[in-house]
Amino acid sequence: MDAQVTDLVSRLETRTRQLLLLHKQRQEECIQLERRLQEAAEKIQNLESENKKLQENYAHLKMAKYLDMADDDMKQMRGRISKMVRDIDRCIAMLKTTE
């Protein structure tokens, strides 16, 4: 009977060590997974920040393009108005000479 008890205690100690080893391995895996999760969260945050900056840059580029187009349109419009004024002045001059 004493041998049986000794055998049971020995198996219990072995199983306990195995459980402790498995527990330690799971804790290490958990720590690694938490670290990977933290790294992924930081990467997501960095990408979101970069995305926001790129969107702002794109908005600025669109505005600059709009302003550039507006400047070209303004130049064209000024040219047309100047031509109209010259034509009107020429017509007025012609009317004055015929009077």
Protein Blocks (a to p, Z undefined) as FASTA:
>chain_A
ZZmmmmmmmmmmmmmmmmmmmmmmmmmmmmmmmmmmmmmmmmmmmmmmmmmmmmmmmmmm
mmmmmmmmmmmmmmmmmmmmmmmmmmmmmmmmmmmmmZZ
